[in-house]
Amino acid sequence: MPQCAVCARDVSEDIDQPVGVTVAGSPELDPSRGTKRYWEGVWRYFCGLVCRSKFDSTPYEYMETAP
Ligand SMILES: [Zn+2]
């Protein structure tokens, strides 16, 4: 199970699975379940948008927690 790159909390691996469909017909993801980003050759997982924002602003602070 991947861990949040910022706070090391476990992140579900099925975060890409849509939780529903928007009125426009596109798949709807729930970012509160976690999110991920491909960064420097590795997928970084985040437990939520707060941690992803922290990583976005200072990514090198969190490099040592990379898998
Ligand atoms: Zn986190």
N, CA, C, O and the ligand as a Tripos MOL2 file, in Angstrom:
@<TRIPOS>MOLECULE
protein
  269   267    68     0     0
PROTEIN
NO_CHARGES

@<TRIPOS>ATOM
      1 N           0.8520   -1.2040    0.0000 N.3       1 MET1
      2 CA          0.0000    0.0000    0.0000 C.3       1 MET1
      3 C           0.8860    1.2520    0.0000 C.2       1 MET1
      4 O           1.7830    1.3680    0.8350 O.2       1 MET1
      5 N           0.6510    2.1750   -0.9120 N.am      2 PRO2
      6 CA          1.4700    3.3890   -0.9350 C.3       2 PRO2
      7 C           1.2000    4.2590    0.2880 C.2       2 PRO2
      8 O           0.1520    4.1690    0.9270 O.2       2 PRO2
      9 N           2.1760    5.0950    0.5870 N.am      3 GLN3
     10 CA          2.0310    6.0090    1.7130 C.3       3 GLN3
     11 C           2.1190    7.4410    1.2140 C.2       3 GLN3
     12 O           2.7760    7.7350    0.2150 O.2       3 GLN3
     13 N           1.4530    8.3060    1.9210 N.am      4 CYS4
     14 CA          1.4920    9.7290    1.6020 C.3       4 CYS4
     15 C           2.9360   10.2280    1.6570 C.2       4 CYS4
     16 O           3.6350    9.9910    2.6420 O.2       4 CYS4
     17 N           3.3830   10.9140    0.6130 N.am      5 ALA5
     18 CA          4.7630   11.3880    0.5540 C.3       5 ALA5
     19 C           5.0300   12.4880    1.5790 C.2       5 ALA5
     20 O           6.1840   12.8150    1.8550 O.2       5 ALA5
     21 N           3.9810   13.0500    2.1330 N.am      6 VAL6
     22 CA          4.1610   14.1580    3.0720 C.3       6 VAL6
     23 C           4.0120   13.7030    4.5200 C.2       6 VAL6
     24 O           4.8810   13.9880    5.3450 O.2       6 VAL6
     25 N           2.9270   13.0020    4.8420 N.am      7 CYS7
     26 CA          2.6700   12.6560    6.2350 C.3       7 CYS7
     27 C           2.7830   11.1570    6.5000 C.2       7 CYS7
     28 O           2.5910   10.7210    7.6350 O.2       7 CYS7
     29 N           3.0970   10.3490    5.4600 N.am      8 ALA8
     30 CA          3.3410    8.9130    5.5930 C.3       8 ALA8
     31 C           2.1000    8.1180    5.9640 C.2       8 ALA8
     32 O           2.2100    6.9540    6.3500 O.2       8 ALA8
     33 N           0.9370    8.7120    5.8570 N.am      9 ARG9
     34 CA         -0.2980    7.9750    6.0800 C.3       9 ARG9
     35 C          -0.5430    7.0160    4.9130 C.2       9 ARG9
     36 O          -0.1670    7.3070    3.7780 O.2       9 ARG9
     37 N          -1.1590    5.8960    5.1880 N.am     10 ASP10
     38 CA         -1.4740    4.9560    4.1140 C.3      10 ASP10
     39 C          -2.4680    5.5790    3.1400 C.2      10 ASP10
     40 O          -3.4260    6.2410    3.5390 O.2      10 ASP10
     41 N          -2.2150    5.3490    1.8530 N.am     11 VAL11
     42 CA         -3.1030    5.8500    0.8190 C.3      11 VAL11
     43 C          -3.6490    4.6640    0.0540 C.2      11 VAL11
     44 O          -2.8970    3.7720   -0.3380 O.2      11 VAL11
     45 N          -4.9390    4.6480   -0.1590 N.am     12 SER12
     46 CA         -5.5640    3.5610   -0.9080 C.3      12 SER12
     47 C          -5.0280    3.5200   -2.3330 C.2      12 SER12
     48 O          -4.7710    4.5610   -2.9360 O.2      12 SER12
     49 N          -4.8600    2.3050   -2.8720 N.am     13 GLU13
     50 CA         -4.3450    2.1850   -4.2310 C.3      13 GLU13
     51 C          -5.4230    2.4080   -5.2820 C.2      13 GLU13
     52 O          -5.1070    2.5260   -6.4660 O.2      13 GLU13
     53 N          -6.6630    2.4660   -4.8860 N.am     14 ASP14
     54 CA         -7.7310    2.6170   -5.8830 C.3      14 ASP14
     55 C          -8.1980    4.0660   -5.9910 C.2      14 ASP14
     56 O          -9.3620    4.3390   -6.2840 O.2      14 ASP14
     57 N          -7.2630    4.9930   -5.7490 N.am     15 ILE15
     58 CA         -7.6480    6.4030   -5.7950 C.3      15 ILE15
     59 C          -8.0090    6.8570   -7.1990 C.2      15 ILE15
     60 O          -8.6140    7.9130   -7.3800 O.2      15 ILE15
     61 N          -7.6310    6.0440   -8.2110 N.am     16 ASP16
     62 CA         -7.9660    6.4260   -9.5810 C.3      16 ASP16
     63 C          -9.3820    6.0170   -9.9630 C.2      16 ASP16
     64 O          -9.8920    6.4150  -11.0100 O.2      16 ASP16
     65 N         -10.0140    5.2180   -9.1070 N.am     17 GLN17
     66 CA        -11.3450    4.7270   -9.4550 C.3      17 GLN17
     67 C         -12.3770    5.8270   -9.2480 C.2      17 GLN17
     68 O         -12.4570    6.4150   -8.1690 O.2      17 GLN17
     69 N         -13.1630    6.1030  -10.2750 N.am     18 PRO18
     70 CA        -14.1700    7.1580  -10.1440 C.3      18 PRO18
     71 C         -15.2090    6.8010   -9.0880 C.2      18 PRO18
     72 O         -15.5670    5.6350   -8.9270 O.2      18 PRO18
     73 N         -15.6850    7.8040   -8.3770 N.am     19 VAL19
     74 CA        -16.7370    7.5770   -7.3840 C.3      19 VAL19
     75 C         -18.1040    7.8540   -7.9900 C.2      19 VAL19
     76 O         -19.1350    7.6060   -7.3660 O.2      19 VAL19
     77 N         -18.0990    8.3680   -9.2070 N.am     20 GLY20
     78 CA        -19.3610    8.6670   -9.8440 C.3      20 GLY20
     79 C         -19.1120    9.3190  -11.1890 C.2      20 GLY20
     80 O         -17.9970    9.3090  -11.7110 O.2      20 GLY20
     81 N         -20.1550    9.8760  -11.7260 N.am     21 VAL21
     82 CA        -20.0610   10.5370  -13.0310 C.3      21 VAL21
     83 C         -20.6420   11.9410  -12.8930 C.2      21 VAL21
     84 O         -21.7040   12.1270  -12.2990 O.2      21 VAL21
     85 N         -19.9440   12.9140  -13.4430 N.am     22 THR22
     86 CA        -20.4380   14.2870  -13.3660 C.3      22 THR22
     87 C         -21.6320   14.4630  -14.3010 C.2      22 THR22
     88 O         -21.9040   13.6110  -15.1460 O.2      22 THR22
     89 N         -22.3270   15.5600  -14.1400 N.am     23 VAL23
     90 CA        -23.4780   15.8160  -15.0080 C.3      23 VAL23
     91 C         -23.0530   15.9110  -16.4640 C.2      23 VAL23
     92 O         -23.8520   15.6760  -17.3710 O.2      23 VAL23
     93 N         -21.7700   16.2620  -16.6840 N.am     24 ALA24
     94 CA        -21.2690   16.3480  -18.0570 C.3      24 ALA24
     95 C         -20.8980   14.9820  -18.6100 C.2      24 ALA24
     96 O         -20.5800   14.8660  -19.7930 O.2      24 ALA24
     97 N         -20.9310   13.9420  -17.7760 N.am     25 GLY25
     98 CA        -20.6680   12.5970  -18.2540 C.3      25 GLY25
     99 C         -19.2450   12.1320  -18.0770 C.2      25 GLY25
    100 O         -18.9060   11.0280  -18.5030 O.2      25 GLY25
    101 N         -18.4020   12.9340  -17.4630 N.am     26 SER26
    102 CA        -17.0190   12.5080  -17.2590 C.3      26 SER26
    103 C         -16.8780   11.8670  -15.8850 C.2      26 SER26
    104 O         -17.6470   12.1740  -14.9740 O.2      26 SER26
    105 N         -15.8960   10.9760  -15.7340 N.am     27 PRO27
    106 CA        -15.7120   10.3220  -14.4300 C.3      27 PRO27
    107 C         -15.3390   11.3210  -13.3490 C.2      27 PRO27
    108 O         -14.5760   12.2590  -13.5790 O.2      27 PRO27
    109 N         -15.8900   11.0990  -12.1740 N.am     28 GLU28
    110 CA        -15.6650   12.0220  -11.0740 C.3      28 GLU28
    111 C         -14.7970   11.3400  -10.0250 C.2      28 GLU28
    112 O         -15.1350   10.2680   -9.5230 O.2      28 GLU28
    113 N         -13.6820   11.9720   -9.7020 N.am     29 LEU29
    114 CA        -12.7900   11.4400   -8.6810 C.3      29 LEU29
    115 C         -13.0140   12.1980   -7.3800 C.2      29 LEU29
    116 O         -13.4180   13.3610   -7.3700 O.2      29 LEU29
    117 N         -12.7390   11.5030   -6.2900 N.am     30 ASP30
    118 CA        -12.8830   12.1360   -4.9810 C.3      30 ASP30
    119 C         -11.4890   12.4150   -4.4190 C.2      30 ASP30
    120 O         -10.8570   11.4950   -3.8990 O.2      30 ASP30
    121 N         -10.9930   13.6370   -4.5050 N.am     31 PRO31
    122 CA         -9.6310   13.9130   -4.0560 C.3      31 PRO31
    123 C          -9.4300   13.7160   -2.5580 C.2      31 PRO31
    124 O          -8.2930   13.6090   -2.0980 O.2      31 PRO31
    125 N         -10.5180   13.6660   -1.7900 N.am     32 SER32
    126 CA        -10.3660   13.4560   -0.3600 C.3      32 SER32
    127 C          -9.9400   12.0210   -0.0500 C.2      32 SER32
    128 O          -9.4900   11.7400    1.0610 O.2      32 SER32
    129 N         -10.0760   11.1040   -1.0220 N.am     33 ARG33
    130 CA         -9.6290    9.7250   -0.8280 C.3      33 ARG33
    131 C          -8.1390    9.5880   -1.0760 C.2      33 ARG33
    132 O          -7.5490    8.5460   -0.7900 O.2      33 ARG33
    133 N          -7.5320   10.6380   -1.6090 N.am     34 GLY34
    134 CA         -6.1140   10.5750   -1.9060 C.3      34 GLY34
    135 C          -5.8730   10.9460   -3.3450 C.2      34 GLY34
    136 O          -6.7910   10.9560   -4.1660 O.2      34 GLY34
    137 N          -4.6460   11.2470   -3.6380 N.am     35 THR35
    138 CA         -4.2990   11.6450   -4.9930 C.3      35 THR35
    139 C          -2.8370   11.3090   -5.2180 C.2      35 THR35
    140 O          -2.1100   10.9900   -4.2770 O.2      35 THR35
    141 N          -2.4210   11.3820   -6.4430 N.am     36 LYS36
    142 CA         -1.0240   11.0650   -6.7230 C.3      36 LYS36
    143 C          -0.5270   11.9540   -7.8430 C.2      36 LYS36
    144 O          -1.3040   12.5650   -8.5780 O.2      36 LYS36
    145 N           0.7860   12.0090   -7.9510 N.am     37 ARG37
    146 CA          1.3990   12.8400   -8.9830 C.3      37 ARG37
    147 C           2.6950   12.1740   -9.4080 C.2      37 ARG37
    148 O           3.4540   11.6800   -8.5740 O.2      37 ARG37
    149 N           2.9460   12.1630  -10.7120 N.am     38 TYR38
    150 CA          4.2100   11.6320  -11.2180 C.3      38 TYR38
    151 C           5.2440   12.7310  -11.1270 C.2      38 TYR38
    152 O           5.1080   13.7730  -11.7680 O.2      38 TYR38
    153 N           6.2780   12.5050  -10.3340 N.am     39 TRP39
    154 CA          7.2450   13.5640  -10.0870 C.3      39 TRP39
    155 C           8.6350   12.9680   -9.9910 C.2      39 TRP39
    156 O           8.8750   12.0630   -9.1920 O.2      39 TRP39
    157 N           9.5550   13.4760  -10.8060 N.am     40 GLU40
    158 CA         10.9450   13.0150  -10.8170 C.3      40 GLU40
    159 C          11.0270   11.5010  -10.9920 C.2      40 GLU40
    160 O          11.8150   10.8320  -10.3230 O.2      40 GLU40
    161 N          10.2060   10.9670  -11.8970 N.am     41 GLY41
    162 CA         10.3210    9.5700  -12.2700 C.3      41 GLY41
    163 C           9.5980    8.5880  -11.3620 C.2      41 GLY41
    164 O           9.6450    7.3820  -11.6040 O.2      41 GLY41
    165 N           8.9390    9.0710  -10.3360 N.am     42 VAL42
    166 CA          8.2670    8.1780   -9.3890 C.3      42 VAL42
    167 C           6.8700    8.7300   -9.1080 C.2      42 VAL42
    168 O           6.6660    9.9430   -9.0520 O.2      42 VAL42
    169 N           5.9150    7.8170   -8.9340 N.am     43 TRP43
    170 CA          4.5880    8.2460   -8.5090 C.3      43 TRP43
    171 C           4.6240    8.5910   -7.0280 C.2      43 TRP43
    172 O           4.9980    7.7600   -6.1990 O.2      43 TRP43
    173 N           4.2390    9.8070   -6.7000 N.am     44 ARG44
    174 CA          4.1380   10.2350   -5.2970 C.3      44 ARG44
    175 C           2.6690   10.2060   -4.9190 C.2      44 ARG44
    176 O           1.8220   10.7290   -5.6430 O.2      44 ARG44
    177 N           2.3750    9.6000   -3.7930 N.am     45 TYR45
    178 CA          0.9970    9.5050   -3.3280 C.3      45 TYR45
    179 C           0.7490   10.5120   -2.2180 C.2      45 TYR45
    180 O           1.6380   10.8360   -1.4300 O.2      45 TYR45
    181 N          -0.4670   10.9890   -2.1810 N.am     46 PHE46
    182 CA         -0.8460   11.9650   -1.1510 C.3      46 PHE46
    183 C          -2.1900   11.5680   -0.5840 C.2      46 PHE46
    184 O          -3.0750   11.1120   -1.3070 O.2      46 PHE46
    185 N          -2.3350   11.7460    0.7210 N.am     47 CYS47
    186 CA         -3.5870   11.3490    1.3560 C.3      47 CYS47
    187 C          -4.6970   12.3390    1.0330 C.2      47 CYS47
    188 O          -5.8730   12.0250    1.2100 O.2      47 CYS47
    189 N          -4.3410   13.5290    0.5630 N.am     48 GLY48
    190 CA         -5.3630   14.5020    0.2330 C.3      48 GLY48
    191 C          -4.7530   15.7360   -0.3890 C.2      48 GLY48
    192 O          -3.5420   15.8250   -0.5910 O.2      48 GLY48
    193 N          -5.6200   16.6830   -0.6850 N.am     49 LEU49
    194 CA         -5.1560   17.8780   -1.3850 C.3      49 LEU49
    195 C          -4.2610   18.7420   -0.5110 C.2      49 LEU49
    196 O          -3.4030   19.4590   -1.0250 O.2      49 LEU49
    197 N          -4.4510   18.6840    0.8060 N.am     50 VAL50
    198 CA         -3.6110   19.4970    1.6900 C.3      50 VAL50
    199 C          -2.1550   19.0540    1.5830 C.2      50 VAL50
    200 O          -1.2480   19.8730    1.4330 O.2      50 VAL50
    201 N          -1.9520   17.7320    1.6620 N.am     51 CYS51
    202 CA         -0.5810   17.2320    1.5640 C.3      51 CYS51
    203 C          -0.0170   17.4700    0.1650 C.2      51 CYS51
    204 O           1.1690   17.7690    0.0200 O.2      51 CYS51
    205 N          -0.8420   17.3420   -0.8490 N.am     52 ARG52
    206 CA         -0.3380   17.5820   -2.1930 C.3      52 ARG52
    207 C           0.0860   19.0360   -2.3600 C.2      52 ARG52
    208 O           1.0790   19.3180   -3.0300 O.2      52 ARG52
    209 N          -0.6470   19.9450   -1.7670 N.am     53 SER53
    210 CA         -0.2850   21.3540   -1.8490 C.3      53 SER53
    211 C           1.0450   21.6100   -1.1570 C.2      53 SER53
    212 O           1.8750   22.3780   -1.6440 O.2      53 SER53
    213 N           1.2390   20.9520   -0.0030 N.am     54 LYS54
    214 CA          2.5160   21.1060    0.6990 C.3      54 LYS54
    215 C           3.6560   20.6140   -0.1700 C.2      54 LYS54
    216 O           4.7000   21.2590   -0.2670 O.2      54 LYS54
    217 N           3.4500   19.4560   -0.8070 N.am     55 PHE55
    218 CA          4.4930   18.9010   -1.6640 C.3      55 PHE55
    219 C           4.7510   19.8200   -2.8500 C.2      55 PHE55
    220 O           5.9010   20.0270   -3.2360 O.2      55 PHE55
    221 N           3.7070   20.3650   -3.4220 N.am     56 ASP56
    222 CA          3.8680   21.2350   -4.5850 C.3      56 ASP56
    223 C           4.7040   22.4620   -4.2600 C.2      56 ASP56
    224 O           5.4700   22.9280   -5.1030 O.2      56 ASP56
    225 N           4.5690   22.9860   -3.0600 N.am     57 SER57
    226 CA          5.2820   24.2180   -2.7310 C.3      57 SER57
    227 C           6.7350   23.9500   -2.3590 C.2      57 SER57
    228 O           7.6120   24.7500   -2.6870 O.2      57 SER57
    229 N           7.0030   22.8290   -1.6750 N.am     58 THR58
    230 CA          8.3800   22.5350   -1.2730 C.3      58 THR58
    231 C           8.6740   21.0440   -1.4610 C.2      58 THR58
    232 O           8.8620   20.3280   -0.4780 O.2      58 THR58
    233 N           8.7160   20.5660   -2.7180 N.am     59 PRO59
    234 CA          8.8510   19.1170   -2.9540 C.3      59 PRO59
    235 C          10.1380   18.5230   -2.3870 C.2      59 PRO59
    236 O          10.1310   17.3750   -1.9430 O.2      59 PRO59
    237 N          11.2240   19.2610   -2.3880 N.am     60 TYR60
    238 CA         12.4930   18.6610   -1.9500 C.3      60 TYR60
    239 C          12.5230   18.4190   -0.4500 C.2      60 TYR60
    240 O          13.3580   17.6550    0.0340 O.2      60 TYR60
    241 N          11.6330   19.0530    0.2890 N.am     61 GLU61
    242 CA         11.5650   18.7690    1.7200 C.3      61 GLU61
    243 C          11.0890   17.3480    1.9880 C.2      61 GLU61
    244 O          11.3420   16.7840    3.0530 O.2      61 GLU61
    245 N          10.3870   16.7720    0.9960 N.am     62 TYR62
    246 CA          9.7420   15.4810    1.2260 C.3      62 TYR62
    247 C          10.4010   14.3530    0.4550 C.2      62 TYR62
    248 O           9.9040   13.2270    0.4530 O.2      62 TYR62
    249 N          11.5080   14.6450   -0.1930 N.am     63 MET63
    250 CA         12.1470   13.6320   -1.0160 C.3      63 MET63
    251 C          12.5890   12.4200   -0.2080 C.2      63 MET63
    252 O          12.5530   11.3010   -0.7190 O.2      63 MET63
    253 N          12.9990   12.6120    1.0280 N.am     64 GLU64
    254 CA         13.5550   11.5010    1.7930 C.3      64 GLU64
    255 C          12.4960   10.4830    2.1890 C.2      64 GLU64
    256 O          12.8370    9.3720    2.5960 O.2      64 GLU64
    257 N          11.2240   10.8340    2.0810 N.am     65 THR65
    258 CA         10.1670    9.8830    2.4000 C.3      65 THR65
    259 C           9.7170    9.1240    1.1520 C.2      65 THR65
    260 O           8.7450    8.3710    1.1970 O.2      65 THR65
    261 N          10.4230    9.3230    0.0410 N.am     66 ALA66
    262 CA         10.0200    8.6550   -1.2050 C.3      66 ALA66
    263 C          10.2310    7.1520   -1.0760 C.2      66 ALA66
    264 O          11.1080    6.7000   -0.3400 O.2      66 ALA66
    265 N           9.4320    6.3910   -1.7880 N.am     67 PRO67
    266 CA          9.5820    4.9280   -1.7230 C.3      67 PRO67
    267 C          10.9040    4.4470   -2.3040 C.2      67 PRO67
    268 O          11.1710    3.2450   -2.3180 O.2      67 PRO67
    269 ZN         -0.6780   13.1890    3.8880 Zn       68 ZN68
@<TRIPOS>BOND
     1     1     2 1
     2     2     3 1
     3     3     4 2
     4     3     5 am
     5     5     6 1
     6     6     7 1
     7     7     8 2
     8     7     9 am
     9     9    10 1
    10    10    11 1
    11    11    12 2
    12    11    13 am
    13    13    14 1
    14    14    15 1
    15    15    16 2
    16    15    17 am
    17    17    18 1
    18    18    19 1
    19    19    20 2
    20    19    21 am
    21    21    22 1
    22    22    23 1
    23    23    24 2
    24    23    25 am
    25    25    26 1
    26    26    27 1
    27    27    28 2
    28    27    29 am
    29    29    30 1
    30    30    31 1
    31    31    32 2
    32    31    33 am
    33    33    34 1
    34    34    35 1
    35    35    36 2
    36    35    37 am
    37    37    38 1
    38    38    39 1
    39    39    40 2
    40    39    41 am
    41    41    42 1
    42    42    43 1
    43    43    44 2
    44    43    45 am
    45    45    46 1
    46    46    47 1
    47    47    48 2
    48    47    49 am
    49    49    50 1
    50    50    51 1
    51    51    52 2
    52    51    53 am
    53    53    54 1
    54    54    55 1
    55    55    56 2
    56    55    57 am
    57    57    58 1
    58    58    59 1
    59    59    60 2
    60    59    61 am
    61    61    62 1
    62    62    63 1
    63    63    64 2
    64    63    65 am
    65    65    66 1
    66    66    67 1
    67    67    68 2
    68    67    69 am
    69    69    70 1
    70    70    71 1
    71    71    72 2
    72    71    73 am
    73    73    74 1
    74    74    75 1
    75    75    76 2
    76    75    77 am
    77    77    78 1
    78    78    79 1
    79    79    80 2
    80    79    81 am
    81    81    82 1
    82    82    83 1
    83    83    84 2
    84    83    85 am
    85    85    86 1
    86    86    87 1
    87    87    88 2
    88    87    89 am
    89    89    90 1
    90    90    91 1
    91    91    92 2
    92    91    93 am
    93    93    94 1
    94    94    95 1
    95    95    96 2
    96    95    97 am
    97    97    98 1
    98    98    99 1
    99    99   100 2
   100    99   101 am
   101   101   102 1
   102   102   103 1
   103   103   104 2
   104   103   105 am
   105   105   106 1
   106   106   107 1
   107   107   108 2
   108   107   109 am
   109   109   110 1
   110   110   111 1
   111   111   112 2
   112   111   113 am
   113   113   114 1
   114   114   115 1
   115   115   116 2
   116   115   117 am
   117   117   118 1
   118   118   119 1
   119   119   120 2
   120   119   121 am
   121   121   122 1
   122   122   123 1
   123   123   124 2
   124   123   125 am
   125   125   126 1
   126   126   127 1
   127   127   128 2
   128   127   129 am
   129   129   130 1
   130   130   131 1
   131   131   132 2
   132   131   133 am
   133   133   134 1
   134   134   135 1
   135   135   136 2
   136   135   137 am
   137   137   138 1
   138   138   139 1
   139   139   140 2
   140   139   141 am
   141   141   142 1
   142   142   143 1
   143   143   144 2
   144   143   145 am
   145   145   146 1
   146   146   147 1
   147   147   148 2
   148   147   149 am
   149   149   150 1
   150   150   151 1
   151   151   152 2
   152   151   153 am
   153   153   154 1
   154   154   155 1
   155   155   156 2
   156   155   157 am
   157   157   158 1
   158   158   159 1
   159   159   160 2
   160   159   161 am
   161   161   162 1
   162   162   163 1
   163   163   164 2
   164   163   165 am
   165   165   166 1
   166   166   167 1
   167   167   168 2
   168   167   169 am
   169   169   170 1
   170   170   171 1
   171   171   172 2
   172   171   173 am
   173   173   174 1
   174   174   175 1
   175   175   176 2
   176   175   177 am
   177   177   178 1
   178   178   179 1
   179   179   180 2
   180   179   181 am
   181   181   182 1
   182   182   183 1
   183   183   184 2
   184   183   185 am
   185   185   186 1
   186   186   187 1
   187   187   188 2
   188   187   189 am
   189   189   190 1
   190   190   191 1
   191   191   192 2
   192   191   193 am
   193   193   194 1
   194   194   195 1
   195   195   196 2
   196   195   197 am
   197   197   198 1
   198   198   199 1
   199   199   200 2
   200   199   201 am
   201   201   202 1
   202   202   203 1
   203   203   204 2
   204   203   205 am
   205   205   206 1
   206   206   207 1
   207   207   208 2
   208   207   209 am
   209   209   210 1
   210   210   211 1
   211   211   212 2
   212   211   213 am
   213   213   214 1
   214   214   215 1
   215   215   216 2
   216   215   217 am
   217   217   218 1
   218   218   219 1
   219   219   220 2
   220   219   221 am
   221   221   222 1
   222   222   223 1
   223   223   224 2
   224   223   225 am
   225   225   226 1
   226   226   227 1
   227   227   228 2
   228   227   229 am
   229   229   230 1
   230   230   231 1
   231   231   232 2
   232   231   233 am
   233   233   234 1
   234   234   235 1
   235   235   236 2
   236   235   237 am
   237   237   238 1
   238   238   239 1
   239   239   240 2
   240   239   241 am
   241   241   242 1
   242   242   243 1
   243   243   244 2
   244   243   245 am
   245   245   246 1
   246   246   247 1
   247   247   248 2
   248   247   249 am
   249   249   250 1
   250   250   251 1
   251   251   252 2
   252   251   253 am
   253   253   254 1
   254   254   255 1
   255   255   256 2
   256   255   257 am
   257   257   258 1
   258   258   259 1
   259   259   260 2
   260   259   261 am
   261   261   262 1
   262   262   263 1
   263   263   264 2
   264   263   265 am
   265   265   266 1
   266   266   267 1
   267   267   268 2
@<TRIPOS>SUBSTRUCTURE
     1 MET1         2 RESIDUE 1 A MET
     2 PRO2         6 RESIDUE 1 A PRO
     3 GLN3        10 RESIDUE 1 A GLN
     4 CYS4        14 RESIDUE 1 A CYS
     5 ALA5        18 RESIDUE 1 A ALA
     6 VAL6        22 RESIDUE 1 A VAL
     7 CYS7        26 RESIDUE 1 A CYS
     8 ALA8        30 RESIDUE 1 A ALA
     9 ARG9        34 RESIDUE 1 A ARG
    10 ASP10       38 RESIDUE 1 A ASP
    11 VAL11       42 RESIDUE 1 A VAL
    12 SER12       46 RESIDUE 1 A SER
    13 GLU13       50 RESIDUE 1 A GLU
    14 ASP14       54 RESIDUE 1 A ASP
    15 ILE15       58 RESIDUE 1 A ILE
    16 ASP16       62 RESIDUE 1 A ASP
    17 GLN17       66 RESIDUE 1 A GLN
    18 PRO18       70 RESIDUE 1 A PRO
    19 VAL19       74 RESIDUE 1 A VAL
    20 GLY20       78 RESIDUE 1 A GLY
    21 VAL21       82 RESIDUE 1 A VAL
    22 THR22       86 RESIDUE 1 A THR
    23 VAL23       90 RESIDUE 1 A VAL
    24 ALA24       94 RESIDUE 1 A ALA
    25 GLY25       98 RESIDUE 1 A GLY
    26 SER26      102 RESIDUE 1 A SER
    27 PRO27      106 RESIDUE 1 A PRO
    28 GLU28      110 RESIDUE 1 A GLU
    29 LEU29      114 RESIDUE 1 A LEU
    30 ASP30      118 RESIDUE 1 A ASP
    31 PRO31      122 RESIDUE 1 A PRO
    32 SER32      126 RESIDUE 1 A SER
    33 ARG33      130 RESIDUE 1 A ARG
    34 GLY34      134 RESIDUE 1 A GLY
    35 THR35      138 RESIDUE 1 A THR
    36 LYS36      142 RESIDUE 1 A LYS
    37 ARG37      146 RESIDUE 1 A ARG
    38 TYR38      150 RESIDUE 1 A TYR
    39 TRP39      154 RESIDUE 1 A TRP
    40 GLU40      158 RESIDUE 1 A GLU
    41 GLY41      162 RESIDUE 1 A GLY
    42 VAL42      166 RESIDUE 1 A VAL
    43 TRP43      170 RESIDUE 1 A TRP
    44 ARG44      174 RESIDUE 1 A ARG
    45 TYR45      178 RESIDUE 1 A TYR
    46 PHE46      182 RESIDUE 1 A PHE
    47 CYS47      186 RESIDUE 1 A CYS
    48 GLY48      190 RESIDUE 1 A GLY
    49 LEU49      194 RESIDUE 1 A LEU
    50 VAL50      198 RESIDUE 1 A VAL
    51 CYS51      202 RESIDUE 1 A CYS
    52 ARG52      206 RESIDUE 1 A ARG
    53 SER53      210 RESIDUE 1 A SER
    54 LYS54      214 RESIDUE 1 A LYS
    55 PHE55      218 RESIDUE 1 A PHE
    56 ASP56      222 RESIDUE 1 A ASP
    57 SER57      226 RESIDUE 1 A SER
    58 THR58      230 RESIDUE 1 A THR
    59 PRO59      234 RESIDUE 1 A PRO
    60 TYR60      238 RESIDUE 1 A TYR
    61 GLU61      242 RESIDUE 1 A GLU
    62 TYR62      246 RESIDUE 1 A TYR
    63 MET63      250 RESIDUE 1 A MET
    64 GLU64      254 RESIDUE 1 A GLU
    65 THR65      258 RESIDUE 1 A THR
    66 ALA66      262 RESIDUE 1 A ALA
    67 PRO67      266 RESIDUE 1 A PRO
    68 ZN68       269 GROUP 0 **** ****
